[in-house]
Amino acid sequence: MNAFTPSGSVPAARAHDFMHRPSRRDFLKQLGTGLSVLVFLDTAGLAAESEAARPSRIRQRISTDFNAFLRIDENGRVTCFTGKIEMGQGPITSLPQMMAEELDVPVDQIDIIMGDTDLCPYDQGTWGSLTTRQFGPLMLAACAEARGVLLELGAEALKVPVARLITRDGAVVDRDDATKRVTYGQLTHGKRIERHLTVKPDPKKLADYKIVGKPLLRRDSRAKVTGEARYTGDLRLPGMLYASILRPPAHGAKLRSVDLSAARAIDGIVVVEQPGLVALLHALPDVAEAALEKVKAVYDPSPSTLDDQSIYAHLATAKVEPRVTAHAGDIVAGAKAATRRLDAAYHNAYVAHAPMEPHTALVQIEGDRATVWASTQNPFGVREEVADVLGLPVENVRVITPFVGGGFGGKSANQQTREAAQLAKATGRPVMLQWTRGEEFFNDTFRPAAVINISSGLDAAGRLVLWDYEVRFAGERGSDLFYDIPHHRTTAIGRFNGPAGVHPFNVGAWRAPGANTNAFAREVHLSRLAELAGEDPIAFRLRHMNEPRAKRCLEEAARIWGWTPAVGRSGRGLGVACGGDAGSYVATIAEVAVDRATGKVTVKRVLCVQEMGLLINPAGAKQQMESCIMMGMGYALTEEIHFKAGALSDTNFDTYEIPRFSWLPKMDTVILNADNTPPQGGGEPAIIVMGGVLANAVYDATGARLTALPMTPERVKAALVAAG
């Protein structure tokens, strides 16, 4: 249950009415009888962002609010409450699977409420592939404690020692006499149970797992295929207005004058004109859009002089304080030891998130309380922002997150919720704000354009002795080495989200932020070094790898593919790349064909081998790997924002080309067994290597070395000419 009731989650008769706004205290009262478990755990070190980066009130809430919450109903059903949201990555299935394992109940007996700030524990946001590896252990701790309480209650009910009892199929059972059993529902029936265990039980041992590791059909699949699933834009409230907002023609352009007279003449139109916000609202969305078209606005031009060609020189020279993020040995000594040098620069363009569902929000204000329904990856962040806009206490704002139609990091920014809240306050009516596709592109926080500079060298034996790596404005994620290089240094200038003033528009997280850029530069450069060393690219990597998990992935990929070693360009169109992200490792081999006349790259086959620790739902993990491969083909081959002086040339899919079904290559996804490693992230690792593996494959096919993404037909043709 995702704050409402998708099919297959909670029976309709038990569904929480997600258009009603109880407080958490009211909610706990409404629970009545049953067992509720609130677990307080120290989350230090688990966060994706630094403690200092959070607002102070959020830091305080982390230390005082509970982390995990579950309830066992008097009919035996179990409900998981999590601040995480469902945007297609699958926790609506995998979290109940983990909970069912720990509590010894069937999976279909587990319900889940997600992303409701009144009902769920605080969460920093759904990003960084942290749901399983961060929230999972907290939830399992809550389940283990609940199981301990149930065993104590069972001992009292059955009049036997706790040591003789086990849990099985939603019941407490006497291990010596299976006829002595009591269900969870019988234990909780007619009682409000508040009990604290003095000795906290440990979660189950891996050897006892029966549910985790089995492939399960996603419980939201039917609802999404049939159209039953409800997104923010599907909601309706009495008296609701749809909003259309006046946008500038370019980033940095300033509104000089506006004439709203023609729009005001439209029957039923509501005009809001405030500093920084001009909006037309109506009970019908098409009327609001038509009114916006009648507005006459004059803007001063953007002061930006940058475009998609000059941006790299700008980024290469921007004055920002550098940060050394990794260092070993001595760079000067490494340079002296190198008998062969390879220095190069790599670029990637601005890339849009382009989710199926544009940013949407619905805000209703009732007295001194507000309810927000939003397509967001960060409901608790939305609560903070809306409270600021409305001047309300945070606890007076409730955020509910229905299904989110894709995020990829882009829905961690919440501009649409702030705008909708401002308009709801101005009009005194519920306001729905649905960005158009053009607004989605214009207001997006793009994956930043970036420049990577690498100075490297080999000794006389062909071994890497120098690696001086500088990443400018992508951030350091994914730049860490799992190759043994005695003299290395990694320097980061700027981050994936700034600093402000460097980019001509907003930038931010994009699926595995920074790691796509860094893996591209590193893996292309390593293949070039392998050729310089006169060695096969896989053999060269294996000779230098010092991370056993990554090495295992690459060895298995080579075995499955049937890799035949070759030095330099083989003409087969094969590439290889490795990466590590979110605690997981991947090795990918790809085969491409290149049309030399047009420059078009066709991906024929991709093999991705991934090691991600203990596997929760193999079916869901494979789906995420496949989505990474397809989405990665987009940023590698076609996706790029063109712009000039703050104005975007790409504001829809007529010019911004994302992967199509016709691109689908033969895909093989292999997940290595690693049950002794805690579960790691699976939503991002496989995407980070796609730029590097395809660039290496294009070189192998043609001899054209691509050092900039995306590898559009025009860039490929230019590289072919340069390669002779």
N, C-alpha and C positions, 0 to 999 in steps of 0.2 A: 504494500500500500504506500503510495508515493504522496502522502498527505491527503490523497483521495483514494479511490479504489480501482486500480486496474484489474482487468479480468484475471482470475486465477490467483488472486492474492487474499482477499478477505470477502466472505459472503456479503452480499448487498445489505442484508438485514443488520449486519454488524458494522457497516462502513461508517467511518467518521465523516460527519457532514463538514466538508472542507470549506464551505462558504459561511460557516458559523465560527465565531471567535471566542472560545473560552480562554481564560488565563491558565497558566500551568497549574496554579493552585486549584482552580476550578476543575481542571482536567483530572488531577489526582483524586479530587473528591468524587468526580463522576465515575472513576474506575471502580469505586465501591470495594467489594471483596476481591480477594485474589492476592497473589504474591508479586510485589514490585521490588526490583533490585536496582539500586543506584550505587554505582561504584566510583569512588574517587581515586584517581591514579595520577602519579606525577608524569606529565607528558614532556618534561624537559628533554631536549635533544631530538624529539620526534617531529618537530615542526619543519615545514618546507621553507619558511621564511625566518629571518633572524628575530630574536625576541625584541631587539631594539627597534625593529621596523614596525612593530605593531603599535597602534594607539594605546595609551596607558590604560584606558578603561577595558580594552580587550585583554591586555596582559592580566589585569586584575581578575577578569571573569574566568580566565583559564585556571587561575589558582584557586578559585572559590566554587566553580560550578562542577557538577559531576561530569564524567567522561563517557560513561556507558549506562544504558538504562534498558531494562527489559521487564516485561510483565507476563505472568502466567495467569490466565483467566480461570474462572471457576469451571469452565467447560473443558479445560485442558489446553486451549489454544495459547500459543506464545506469540508475543509481539515484540519486535525489535524496533527501537527508536534511535535513529541516527541523523545527525546533521548533514551527512553526505547526500548527494542528489543523484538521480538517474538521468544521464544524457546519452545513453546508448552504450556505455562501457560495461554494463552488466552487474553491478553490485546488488540490484534488486533481486538477483538470483543467488549470487555467490555468498552474500552475507547470511541469508537464511540457511544456506547449505552448511556454513561453518557453525551457525548456532544450533542447527538440528544435530550436528555431530556431537557437540559438547553437552547438549542437554538430553541426548538419547530420545529424540522425538522424530516422527516422520517429517520430511521437509514440507509437505503440504499442510502441516499443522502450524507452520510458522507464518506470521504476518509481518509486514515491515512498513513503518511510517518514516518517510525521508524528507529532510529539508524543511521542516516546520519548526520555526523558532520558538513557538510556545510549547511544543510537545517533545522536542528533541534536545539532547545535550548540545552544548556549544561545540561548534566545529569551525576550523579556520578556513574551510573551503575545499571543494572537490577539484584537486589538481595534483600534479606531481606523481601520479600513480601511487598515491598514499592510502587509498581506501582500504585495501587488503592488508598492507604491511604496517599501517599505523592504527587505523580504527579496529582492524581485525583482532589484534591482541587485547585491546581494551574490552571489546565485546566478549571475547572468549573468557576473560577474567570475570566478567559479570555472570556469564553462563556457569562457570565453575562454582562461583559463590552461590548462585541459585541452586545448583545441584547439591551443594553441601547443605543448604537450608532444607531442601526437599528430603534429603536423607535423614536429617534430624527429625523432621516432622513425621517421616515414615516410621522411624524407630519408635516414636511416641504412639503412633496409631497402631502399629503391629505388635508392640510390646516385645521388640527384639533389639539387640545391640546394633548400633550403626555399622559396626565392622562386618556384620553378616549381610548387609544390604547392598544391592546394586540398583542402578537405574537402567530401564529397558523399555523401549516403545511407549514412552510417556508415563511410566509407572515406576514406583519403588517396589522392588521384589526381594524376597528372602532368597539368598543364593542357595540355601540348604533345603528350602521348601517352596517351590514356585507357586504353590496354591496360595501362599501368603503374599498378597500384592495389594497395592493401593495406588490409584492413578493420581497424577498431578492435580487433576480437577477435583478429585475427592479430598485431597489434602488442602486445597485452597477454598473449597466451597463454604460459603457462609462466614468467612473470616476476613478481616483486614490484618494482614500479616506484616509485622515489622520485627525483623530479627537481624542481629549482627553476629557474624561468626568471629570467634576469637582467633581461630586458626583458619587462615584462608587456604582453600584447597588449590592444588595445582591443576591446570588444564590437563586434558587427557594426553596419554602417550600416543605417538604416531602408530604404534603397533595395534592400537585399539580402534583405529579409524575404520569406519564402514561406509560413510557417506561422502566425506571429502575425497576428491580424486576421481569421482564418477562424473561422466558428462551428463549435464542436465539441460533440458530445453529451457530457454529463458522464459520466465513467467510473464513478461510483458509482450511476448512475441505475438500472441493472438490479438491482443488489444491494439497493437500497432498495425498489424496487417489488415485488420477489419475496419480500422478507423474509430474504434471505441475509445482509444487513448485520448485523453484530454490534455491539451497544452494551454498555456496562458491565453493565447488568442481565441480559444474556443469558449471562454467563460463569458457570462453575461450577468449584469446586475441591473435592477430597476433604476431608471433614470441615468443610465451610463452614457457618457459622451466619448466619442472617438476624437483623437487629437491629430492634427497635422501641424508640423512645426516648420517655420521659415528657416532655411539653412543657407549659409553663405556659398558663393560659387567656388570658393577656394579656401584652403586653410590659411588663416591669418588675415583674410579679408574682413574689413570692419564695416558695419552697417552705417551708412551716412544718413539716409532718409527712407521712410516707408509710407506708402499710401494704402490704407486699408478700407477706403470708402466703398469700393466695389464689393469687397468681401462682406462688409457689414450689411449690405443691402439684401443679402441672401436670407430667406426666411429660416428662423431657428438657429442661425449661426451664433456662436459665442466666441468673442474675441478676447484674448488675453495678451496684453502688451506690457511687459515688464523689462527691466534692464537685462539684456542678454537673452531674452526669450520673447518671441512673437509666435502665437499659436492660434489656429482656427479650430473650433470644436463644434461637433454636431452629433445628433443621435444616430446619424447614418455616416459610415466612414467615407463613402464616395462623395457625399456632399461636402464633407470637411476637406477632402482632397481638391475638389473643384473650387472651393473658396480660396484655397492656398494659391491656385493658379491665377487668381484675379488680383493678387497682391502685387503692387509695384514697388520694388525695392532697389535702391542704389547703394552700391558698396565701393569703398576705397579698395584698391587692389592689394593683394598680399605682398608683403615686403620680401618674401622669399624669392631668391634668384636660382634656386636649385632645380635640377630635373633628374630624370632617371639615368642620364649619362654622366652628369657631373658629380653625382652624390658620392662616388667612391673616392675621388680626389679630396672631397670635403671631409669624409670620414677618416681618410688616411692622415690628415694633417690637423684634425680637431684637437685642441689642447685640453686634455682631461687627465687628471692625476692617475698614473698607472698603479696597478696592484700586482705584486708577484704572488701568484697562487700556488706555485709548486717550484721547487728548486733542489737540485742535488749536484754534487761535483763542482766543477769550475768551468764556466763557458769559455773563458780564454784558453784554458788548457785543452778543452775539447776541440776548439778551432785549430790549435797547433797539432793535435793528434790526427786530425782529418787529412787524408791524402786526396780525397775527392769530395767536392762540395756541391750541394744543391740548395739554392735559395729561390723562393717563389712566393707569389702573392695569390690569394684566392678571394673571390667575391661571391656574395649572394644578394639577391634583390629583396625588396619588400614583398611580403606575401600576405594575402588576406586569409582570414579564417573561413569565410564563405560557408557558414552553416546552413542547413536546410531551413531552419527557423530563424528569422531575423530577431533581434532584440525586441522583447515585448514586456509590458508591465501593465497591471491593472491596480489602481489604488483607490481605496474607499476610506473616507474619514468619517467617523461617527463620534461626535463630541470630542473628548480628549484622547481618543484611540484611533488607530489607523491599521488597516489590513492591506497587505501588499501581496499580490500574486505576480511572480516574476520568473522569466526565463533567465536563470542566473546559476553560476557555479558557486556562489558565495552568499547564501541567504542571511547569515549573521552579519556579514559586511553590509548587505543591503539594509538591514535593520538599523545599523549605526548611521548610515548615510541618510536614510529617510527621516530618522529621528532628528537629525541636524536640520534638514530642510524644513520640517514642520515645527520645530521647536518643542518637541515632545520628549518626555523621558523614554529611554530605550525600551523599558518594559511595557510601554504603551503602544509599541509597534510590533505587529505580528507579520512575519513573512512566511508565505506558503509557496513551495516550489512544486508545481505540477511537473509532468514530464518535460524535459528540455531537449529540443530538437538539434542537438549538436552544440558543442562549446569549444573544445580544442584549446582552451585557455582564453578565448576571446570573450566569454561571458563571465569572466572574473571582474571585468569593468562593468559598472552599473549605471551608465549615464541615463538610460531610458527610465530607470526607476526614480531617479532624482527629478527628471523632467515631469514624469507623470504625477509625482507627489506635489510638485510645485503647482501644477495645473489643477489638481484635485482641491488643493487649498484655495486657489484663486476662484474656482467656480462653485465650490461647495457641493460638488456632485462627483460620483465615481468617474474616473477617467481611465480609458484604455488607450495606451500608446503602442502602436505597432510600427516599427521602422519599416520603410519600404526597402527594397533591395538596394536602391541607390543610397539611402541613408545608412544602411548596414555597411556598405563599402566605405562611404565617406567618413563615418564616425568610428570605423574599426581601429583597434589597436594592432597595427600590423606587426608581423614578424619583422624585426629590424633588418635593413640592409647592413651588411657588415664586411669588414676586410680582415683577412688573416694573413700574417706575414710569418714565414717559416725559414729559418736558416739552419741547415743540417749538414752533417758530414759523415763519411765512412772512413775507417782506417784501412790499412793495406790489406787486411784480411776480409774486407767487405762487411765489417761490423759497424753498426751505428755507434758513434762516439759523441756526436753533437746534435742537440735538438734545442733550438732557441725559438720559442713559439709565442707569437703576439696575436691576441684576438681583440679586435676593435669593435665594440658595440654589439656583440652577440651574447656576451657573458661567458663565464668559464665552464658552465655545465657541459659535460661531455669532453672536456679538453684534457682530463686526467689520463696519464699514460698507463697502459698495462703492457708496455714494452720495456725491456731492460736497456736503458741508455745511461751510461755513467755520468755524462755531463748534460744536464737538461735544465731548462727554465721555462716556465709558463707565465706570461704577463697578460693581465686582462685590463683593458681600457674601456670604461663604461660598462653597462650591464644591458640585459635584454630589454629593459624598460626605461632606458635613459642613458645619461641624464637629460633633463629638460633643456631645450634650446639647441641640441645637436641635430635632431631630426626635424624635417619640415611638417610632421604630423605626429600623432601619438603612436607609440610602439608598445609592445607588451608580450606576454607569454603566448607562444604558439607551440602546440603539441611537442613536448620535450624541448622547452625553450633553450636555445643556444646549442644543444647537442647535435641538431641536424647540421648546423654550420660547421661546428668543430669536427664532427666525424667525417664530413665531406673533405675538409682540408687535410686532415691527418691521413685518411685512408688513400686519397689520391696521391699524396706526397710519398707515402710508404711504398706504393706500387712503383712510383718513379724511382725511388731509391733502390728497390729490388732490381729494376732493370739496370740501374747504374752499377749495381754490385754483380751483375751477370747471374742473377738467381731468379728462380720461379717466385711469383709474389706470395704464394701460400707458404712455401718453404722458408722464404725470408721472414715472414711474420712469425712462423712457429719457432724459428731460431732465436727470435728476440723476445717472445712472449714470456712474461713472468707472472701471469695470472692464470692459475690452473683451470678455473671455470671457463674463461675465454678460450684458452687453448683447447679444452675439450670440445667446445662448440665448433671451432675451426677444423679440428681433426675429423669430427663426425661429418661436417658438411663436405669436406673433401672426399671422404669415404662414400657417402651417399651419392654424391654427384658422379663419382668415378673420375675424379680430377686427374688429368695427365699433365705433369709438369711441363712448363715451357718458359723460356727466357725471352723477355721483351714481347713485342707484338706478335701474336700467333696467327691472327686473321680469323680466329674462331668466334670472336665477339663475346668473350667471356671476361667477367670482372669479379673481384672479390672485395669484401670489406667487412670489418669487425667493429663492434661497439659495445659499450656498457652504459646502461641507464636504469635508474629506479631500482638498483640492486640486482638487475638481471643482465645477462650477457647474450649477444647474438653474433652469429657469423652468417653472412649471406653471399651466395654466388648467383650471378645473373648472366643470361645470354640475351644479346640484342642483335638486331639487324638494322643497318643504316642505309637509307636511300641516298646515294651520293649526289643525285641530281637535285633532290629537294631538301636534303638535310634532315628528313624525318627519321626519328628513332622509333623502332618498334621493339618492345620488350617481349621476348618469346617465352622465357622461363625464368622463374625466381625460386630459389631454395633458401629458406631461412631456418636456421637451427637456433633454438633459444633455450637457455637454462634460466629458470625463474624461481628456483627453490621449490618448496612444497606446492604442488599444483592443486588448486581448489576445484575448479570446473574446467576440465580439458576442452569442452566444446566452446565455452566462452573465451578461453585463452586463444584458441585457434582463430576464432572470429576476430579478435583484436589484432592478432598478427597479420591476418589477411587485410584488415582495414588499414593497417600501417603500411603494408606494401603498396596498396592502391593509392592511398593518400600521398605516400612518399613519391610515387611516380609523378604526381602533379607538381610538387615543388621542384623536382629534379628536371622536368622536361618543359613545362609550359607556364606555370603560375608566376606572375610578375605584375606588380603595380607600376604603371607608367604615369608620369606626372610632370608638370612644369609649373613653376611659380605657385605652388600650393594647390593647383587644380588637378584633379584626377582624370585620367583618360579611361580608366576601367571602373565602371560602376554597375556592371551587370555581366551575365555570362555570355553575352554576345562577343565580348572582347577578352574577358578573363576566363581562360579555359582551364577547367578542372578535369580530372580523369573521367573517362567515359566507359560505359560497359564494353564498348568495342576495343578498349585497350587491354582488357583482361588477359594476362599471360597465363601460362601453365604455372600454378603455384603449388609448392610443396612446403608445408610447415611442419617442423619436427620439434617437439618439446622434450628435452632430456630429463630423465628422472633424477631428482635431487631432493629426496624426501628428508634428508638430514639437515637441509638448509631451510630456515623460515621462509614462508611465502613472500615473494617479492613482486614488484610492479610489472604489469603486463600490457598496459594500455599505450606505451610509448616506445619501448626499446627497439622494436623492429623497424620503426620509421626512420631512425636516425642515420642508418647506413645507406638509405636508398640513393641519395645524391652521389656518394662515393662509389658505390658498386656499379651504378649505371655509367658514371663518367669513366671508370676504369674499363668497362665493357665496350664503350664507344671507342676508346683508344685502341683496344685490342682488335676491334673490327676494322678500323680505318687508319690508325696512326695519327688521328687528330686528337690533341690533348686539350680537353675543356677544363678551364680553371675558374669558370664563372657559372653560377646557376641563375635561372634555369637554362638547360641546354636546348634552346629553341632551334628550329630548323635554320634560322638565319645565323645563329652563333655556330652551329655545327658546320654549315657551309663555309663560314669564314675560317674556322679552324682547319677545315680540309684544305683550303687554299694556302693557309699558313704552313701546313704540313707538307705542301708540295704534291 
